[in-house]
Amino acid sequence: MKKQILLIAAALVGGMPALALAEEAPVTEIAYILNTFSFLISGVLVMWMAAGFAMLEAGLVRTKNVATICLKNISLFGIAGILFYLMGYNLMYAGVDGGWIGSFGPWGADDAAALAGDYSAGYAAGSDWFFQMVFCGAACSVVSGCVAERIKLWSFLVFCAVLTGLIYPIQGSWVWGGGWLAEMGFSDYAGSTLVHSVGGWAALTGAIILGARKGKYRADGSINPIPGSNLTLATLGTFILWMGWFGFNGGSALALGSAGSAIEQSNVYINTNLAAAAGMIAAMLMVQVLYKKVDLTMALNGALAGLVSITAGPATPSPGLALLIGGVGGILVVLAVPFFDKFKIDDVVGALSVHLVGGIWGTLAVPISNSETSFLTQLIGVAAIGAFVVIASTIVWLLIKFTIGLRVSEEEEHQGCDQAELGLEAYPEFGRGSQMLR
C-alpha cells in the first residue's frame, strides 16, 4: 500500500536502524519536507508525460486529425484533475480497509497536525493528492491514441470522466488504497497494471466497439498502412515520456526522507532507464529479423514497452534483470502489433501493444525479483482488474454509443476530425498541399 509504505520509509531518517517503525522514530520536519518535495517534483514529471502522450499521438495520426488529438490530450487531463478532486481520490483511498471501494465525496486537505509540529503524516496532504491525480490522467491518456481519428470529441471526453472518476479509482483502491488485492499480497509498484493495463483494457473495448478506421483493412483481410503525420513529433513525444517516467517510477518510492529511500529512488531510476533502452534495442533487432528493415515507430514503442514492463517492480531487480524485463517488453510489442491487426482491432498508436501487453508482462514478472510476491497472486490481480475494467468500460462505451453516439460519420472521418469537429487545421499553412497527405 502506497501510504503505509511511505509512513514506514519516512521514519527511516538520520541513521535510524533500517527496520525502525514509524512509532519508534517520529518523522522529523526535514524528512516531512523531503517527502513532500519528492511527491511534488515527481508529480510535475508525470504531468510532463501528458505532453509526451500529446506529441507522440500527434505524430502518429494523420495531419487532418492533429489538432483534435492535441485537444483531447489536454482536455482529458483537465477532466482527470476535476473528477479526481470531486470523487476519485476518496474512492481510491478513503476508508477502503481491505474492501472493494472507498467513500464518495470531494477530497479535502488536513495539515493541521503538521502545522502544529506533528509530522507523523509523513508528507503534506496536497502533495499526495497531486501525485495520485497525475497518475489518473496518465491512465486516460493511454485510451486517446488507440481510438483516435474516428471517435467523437465529446463522446470520448464523457468516457474519460467516467474512467477517471469511477473506474480508475475503484480498481486502484484494491491495491494502493489497501483493498482486497493488497491484502492478498498483489504488488504493483508504480502501475504496470493499475495505470497502464487499465488504460489498455479501456482502449481495447473502445477500439472493438468503435471499429477500424475506413480503409485500414482491405476486403481480403490485408492491412493498408496509414502513416502518421510527423515522426519527428512522435520521437519528441517518446523522449518526453521517457524523461517523465523517472518521476512516474522514482516518485513511487513515496519517500525521500532517508538515505534508504534516496538509494531506492536511485536504483529505480537506473532500472527504469535500462529497461527502456533494452526495450528499444530489442524491438529494433526483432523488426530487422522479421521484416529486414528497422521501423522507427517500432523502436519508439519498444522503448515505451520497456518502461511499462519495469513499472510494476523497478526497485527490486538487478540492472541485468531490468534489461531482461525491458527487452522482453520490446519483443512483445513487435509481436503484438500484427496480433491485434489480425483481429482487425485498429490501434492507431500501438497503445494496446505497449500499455496492455507490456503492463501484463511487467506485472507477472515481479516475482522474479521480489520474493514477497507470487505468480498466482499477480495473475489473480491482472485478471480481476482486467475483468472489471473490460466490463465497466464496455457498459460505458455502449451507453455512449446508443445515446449521444460514439463515432463520427464516414464523411466527417474522410474530411478529418479537425475540420468536422473543431473547424480548424493544425497545419493551415499547408493549404492544398495538406490534402495530398490525407
C-alpha positions in Angstrom: 0.0 0.0 0.0 1.4 3.3 -1.1 0.6 5.3 2.1 1.7 2.6 4.5 5.0 2.2 2.7 5.5 5.9 2.8 5.0 6.2 6.5 7.5 3.5 7.2 10.0 4.8 4.8 9.7 8.3 6.1 10.6 7.1 9.6 14.0 5.9 8.4 15.9 9.1 8.9 19.2 10.3 10.3 21.0 7.0 10.8 18.0 5.2 12.3 18.1 1.4 12.0 16.8 0.0 8.7 13.9 -1.8 10.3 12.7 1.1 12.6 9.0 1.6 12.8 7.1 4.9 12.5 6.1 4.9 16.1 9.7 4.3 17.2 11.2 7.1 15.1 8.9 10.2 14.7 9.2 11.8 11.4 11.3 14.9 11.5 10.4 18.2 9.8 13.2 17.8 7.3 12.0 14.3 6.3 8.5 15.6 6.0 9.8 18.4 3.7 11.8 16.0 1.6 8.9 13.5 1.2 6.6 16.3 0.2 9.2 17.7 -2.3 9.6 14.2 -3.8 5.8 13.9 -4.4 5.6 17.4 -5.9 8.6 17.3 -8.3 7.8 13.7 -9.3 4.2 14.7 -9.9 5.4 17.5 -12.2 7.4 15.0 -14.2 4.4 12.7 -14.5 2.3 15.7 -15.7 5.1 16.3 -18.3 4.2 12.9 -19.6 0.9 14.3 -20.8 2.9 16.5 -23.2 4.7 13.3 -24.3 1.5 11.5 -25.0 0.2 14.5 -26.9 3.3 14.8 -29.1 3.5 11.0 -29.7 -0.1 10.8 -30.8 0.1 14.0 -32.8 2.9 12.5 -34.8 1.2 9.2 -35.4 -2.2 10.4 -36.5 -2.8 12.0 -39.9 -2.5 15.7 -40.5 -6.3 16.1 -40.6 -6.6 14.9 -37.0 -3.7 16.5 -35.2 -5.5 19.5 -33.6 -8.2 17.1 -32.3 -5.7 14.7 -30.7 -3.9 17.6 -29.1 -7.2 19.0 -27.7 -8.2 15.5 -26.4 -4.9 15.1 -24.5 -5.0 18.5 -22.8 -8.7 18.3 -22.0 -8.6 14.8 -20.6 -6.0 16.0 -18.2 -8.3 18.8 -17.1 -11.2 16.3 -16.6 -8.9 14.0 -14.6 -7.9 16.8 -12.3 -11.5 17.8 -11.6 -13.0 14.3 -11.2 -10.2 13.1 -9.1 -10.8 16.0 -6.7 -14.6 15.6 -6.7 -14.7 11.9 -6.1 -11.7 9.9 -7.4 -9.3 10.3 -4.6 -11.7 9.4 -1.8 -13.0 6.4 -3.8 -9.4 5.2 -4.0 -8.1 6.0 -0.6 -10.7 6.9 2.0 -11.9 4.0 4.2 -11.1 1.1 1.9 -9.8 -1.0 4.7 -9.3 -4.3 2.8 -12.5 -3.9 0.8 -13.5 -3.0 -2.7 -14.2 0.7 -2.7 -13.5 3.9 -0.7 -16.0 6.6 0.0 -17.8 9.2 -2.1 -17.1 12.9 -1.6 -14.6 15.6 -2.6 -11.0 15.5 -1.4 -10.0 17.8 1.4 -6.6 18.5 2.9 -5.9 18.2 6.6 -2.5 19.5 7.5 -3.4 20.9 11.0 -1.1 18.4 12.8 1.9 19.3 10.7 1.3 23.0 11.2 1.3 22.3 15.0 4.6 20.5 14.8 3.4 16.8 14.4 4.9 15.5 11.2 3.8 11.9 11.6 1.7 12.1 8.5 5.0 12.0 6.6 4.1 14.5 3.8 1.8 17.4 3.0 -1.7 16.1 2.1 -1.8 18.2 -1.1 1.4 16.7 -2.4 -0.1 13.3 -2.1 -3.3 14.3 -3.9 -1.3 15.9 -6.7 0.9 12.9 -7.2 -2.0 10.5 -7.3 -4.0 12.7 -9.7 -1.4 12.8 -12.4 -1.3 9.0 -12.4 -5.1 9.1 -13.0 -4.6 11.4 -16.0 -1.9 9.1 -17.4 -4.3 6.1 -17.5 -6.8 8.1 -19.5 -4.1 9.3 -22.0 -3.5 5.6 -23.0 -7.0 5.5 -24.4 -6.7 8.6 -26.5 -4.3 7.4 -29.1 -5.8 4.0 -29.6 -9.3 5.2 -30.6 -8.0 8.3 -32.5 -9.2 9.5 -35.9 -12.8 8.2 -35.7 -14.3 8.9 -32.2 -16.4 12.0 -31.4 -14.7 14.5 -29.2 -17.4 14.9 -26.6 -18.2 11.2 -26.5 -14.5 10.5 -25.8 -14.5 13.1 -23.0 -17.6 11.6 -21.4 -15.8 8.3 -21.3 -12.8 10.0 -19.8 -14.9 11.5 -17.0 -16.3 8.0 -16.1 -12.8 6.4 -16.3 -11.1 9.0 -14.1 -14.0 9.5 -11.7 -15.1 5.9 -11.2 -13.3 3.1 -13.0 -9.7 4.0 -12.3 -10.1 4.9 -8.6 -12.2 1.8 -7.8 -9.7 -0.7 -9.1 -6.9 1.4 -7.7 -8.4 1.1 -4.2 -8.0 -2.6 -4.4 -4.2 -2.3 -4.2 -2.9 1.2 -3.5 -5.9 2.1 -1.3 -5.3 -1.0 0.9 -8.1 -3.1 -0.6 -8.6 -6.8 -1.1 -5.8 -7.3 -3.6 -3.3 -5.6 -1.3 -4.4 -7.9 1.5 -3.7 -10.9 -0.8 -0.2 -9.6 -1.5 -0.6 -8.3 -5.0 2.2 -5.9 -5.9 2.3 -3.1 -8.5 5.0 -0.6 -7.5 4.1 2.2 -9.9 1.2 0.9 -12.1 2.0 -1.5 -14.9 -1.5 -2.9 -14.2 -3.2 -0.2 -12.2 -2.4 2.6 -14.7 -1.1 1.2 -18.0 -3.1 -2.0 -18.3 -6.2 -0.3 -17.1 -5.8 2.3 -19.9 -5.1 -0.6 -22.2 -8.2 -2.6 -21.3 -10.4 0.5 -21.6 -8.8 1.3 -25.0 -9.3 -2.3 -26.2 -13.0 -2.3 -25.6 -13.4 1.1 -27.2 -11.4 0.1 -30.3 -13.6 -3.0 -30.7 -16.9 -1.2 -30.3 -15.8 1.7 -32.5 -14.5 -0.5 -35.3 -11.5 0.2 -37.5 -10.8 3.4 -39.5 -12.2 3.4 -43.0 -9.6 1.9 -45.3 -7.4 0.3 -42.6 -8.3 -3.2 -43.6 -8.9 -4.4 -47.1 -11.7 -6.8 -48.0 -9.3 -9.7 -48.2 -8.2 -9.0 -44.7 -4.8 -7.5 -45.6 -3.6 -4.3 -43.9 -3.4 -0.9 -45.5 -0.8 1.0 -43.6 -1.8 4.5 -42.7 1.3 6.6 -41.9 1.4 9.2 -39.3 1.9 12.9 -40.0 5.1 13.7 -38.2 7.6 11.1 -36.9 9.8 13.9 -35.6 7.0 14.8 -33.2 6.4 11.2 -32.3 10.1 10.9 -31.4 10.0 14.0 -29.3 7.0 12.6 -27.5 8.8 9.4 -26.7 11.8 11.3 -25.3 9.4 13.3 -23.1 7.6 10.2 -21.9 11.0 8.5 -21.1 12.0 11.5 -19.1 8.7 11.8 -17.3 8.9 8.1 -16.4 11.6 8.8 -13.9 9.0 10.7 -11.8 6.4 8.1 -12.5 8.6 5.2 -11.2 11.0 7.1 -9.0 8.4 9.1 -7.2 6.6 5.9 -6.4 9.3 5.1 -3.8 7.0 7.5 -1.9 9.7 8.9 0.3 13.0 10.9 0.2 13.5 11.5 3.9 16.2 9.0 4.5 19.4 7.5 2.9 17.5 4.3 2.3 14.7 6.0 0.3 17.2 8.0 -1.6 19.1 4.8 -2.6 15.8 3.2 -3.6 14.9 6.1 -5.8 18.3 5.9 -7.4 18.0 2.2 -8.1 14.5 2.8 -9.6 15.9 5.5 -11.9 18.7 3.2 -13.2 16.4 0.2 -13.7 13.8 2.4 -15.5 16.4 3.7 -17.9 17.9 0.3 -18.6 14.5 -1.3 -19.3 13.6 1.5 -21.8 16.9 1.1 -23.5 16.6 -2.6 -23.7 13.0 -2.5 -25.0 14.0 -0.1 -27.8 17.1 -2.1 -28.9 15.2 -5.4 -28.7 12.3 -4.1 -30.8 14.8 -2.8 -33.4 16.5 -6.1 -33.6 13.3 -8.0 -33.8 11.9 -5.9 -36.6 15.2 -6.2 -38.5 15.0 -10.0 -38.3 11.3 -10.3 -39.2 10.9 -7.5 -41.8 14.5 -6.8 -42.9 14.2 -3.1 -42.1 14.1 -1.1 -38.9 10.9 0.7 -38.2 11.2 4.0 -36.2 7.7 3.7 -34.7 8.5 0.2 -33.5 11.7 1.5 -31.9 9.7 4.2 -30.1 7.1 1.8 -28.9 9.8 -0.7 -27.9 11.2 1.9 -25.5 7.8 2.7 -24.1 7.1 -1.0 -23.7 10.3 -1.4 -21.7 9.2 1.4 -19.5 5.7 -0.1 -18.9 7.2 -3.5 -18.2 9.6 -2.4 -15.5 6.9 -0.1 -13.8 5.4 -2.9 -11.7 8.6 -3.7 -9.9 11.5 -1.3 -10.6 13.0 -1.3 -7.1 14.0 -5.0 -6.7 15.6 -6.2 -9.9 19.3 -6.1 -10.6 20.3 -3.9 -13.5 20.8 -7.0 -15.6 17.3 -8.3 -14.8 15.9 -4.8 -15.6 17.5 -5.2 -19.1 15.8 -8.6 -19.5 12.4 -7.4 -18.4 12.5 -4.3 -20.7 13.9 -6.4 -23.6 11.1 -8.9 -23.4 8.7 -6.0 -23.4 10.2 -4.7 -26.6 9.9 -8.0 -28.3 6.3 -8.4 -27.2 5.4 -5.1 -28.8 6.7 -6.3 -32.2 4.7 -9.5 -31.9 1.6 -7.9 -30.5 1.0 -5.3 -33.3 0.3 -7.8 -36.0 -1.7 -9.9 -33.5 -4.2 -7.1 -33.0 -4.2 -6.4 -36.7 -5.1 -10.0 -37.4 -8.4 -9.5 -35.5 -8.9 -6.1 -37.2 -8.5 -4.2 -33.9 -7.3 -0.8 -35.2 -4.9 0.7 -32.7 -3.6 4.0 -34.2 -0.5 4.4 -32.0 0.2 0.9 -30.7 -1.2 1.6 -27.2 -2.5 -1.9 -26.7 0.8 -3.5 -27.6 2.7 -1.1 -25.3 0.5 -0.5 -22.3 -1.8 -3.6 -22.2 0.6 -6.3 -23.2 3.6 -4.6 -21.6 1.7 -4.0 -18.4 0.6 -7.6 -18.1 4.1 -8.9 -18.7 5.7 -6.5 -16.3 3.2 -7.3 -13.5 3.7 -11.1 -13.9 7.5 -10.6 -13.9 7.5 -9.0 -10.4 8.0 -12.4 -8.5 11.2 -13.0 -10.5 13.0 -10.4 -8.2 10.5 -9.9 -5.4 10.2 -12.9 -3.1 7.3 -11.4 -1.2 5.1 -11.8 -4.2 3.8 -14.9 -6.0 3.0 -15.5 -9.7 -0.5 -16.8 -8.8 -1.4 -13.6 -6.8 -0.1 -11.4 -9.6 -2.1 -13.4 -12.1 -5.3 -13.0 -10.0 -4.7 -9.3 -9.8 -4.2 -8.9 -13.5 -7.3 -11.0 -14.3 -9.5 -9.3 -11.7 -8.6 -5.8 -12.7 -8.8 -6.7 -16.4 -12.3 -8.2 -16.0 -13.6 -5.2 -14.0 -12.3 -2.6 -16.5 -13.5 -4.5 -19.5 -17.0 -5.0 -18.1 -17.3 -1.4 -16.8 -15.7 0.2 -20.0 -17.9 -1.9 -22.3 -21.0 -0.7 -20.5 -19.9 2.9 -20.7 -18.9 2.8 -24.3 -22.2 1.2 -25.3 -24.2 3.7 -23.3 -22.5 6.5 -25.1 -22.9 4.8 -28.5 -26.7 4.4 -28.1 -27.3 7.8 -26.6 -25.1 10.6 -28.0 -23.2 8.5 -30.5 -19.6 7.3 -30.5 -18.2 7.6 -34.0 -18.1 10.5 -36.4 -19.8 10.0 -39.8 -18.0 8.4 -42.7 -17.9 11.8 -44.4 -16.5 13.5 -41.3 -13.9 10.8 -40.9 -12.8 11.4 -44.5 -12.7 15.1 -44.0 -10.8 14.8 -40.8 -11.9 15.5 -37.2 -10.1 18.8 -37.1 -12.4 20.4 -39.7 -15.5 18.4 -38.8 -15.4 18.9 -35.1 -13.1 21.9 -34.5 -13.5 23.9 -37.7 -9.7 24.4 -38.0 -6.5 22.6 -39.0 -3.3 22.0 -37.1 -1.2 23.0 -40.2 -3.3 25.5 -42.1 -0.3 26.9 -44.0 0.0 23.6 -45.9 -3.1 24.7 -47.9 -3.9 22.4 -50.8 -0.7 20.5 -50.2 -2.0 19.1 -47.0 -4.8 17.5 -48.9 -2.3 15.2 -50.5 -1.3 13.9 -47.1 -4.8 12.7 -46.4 
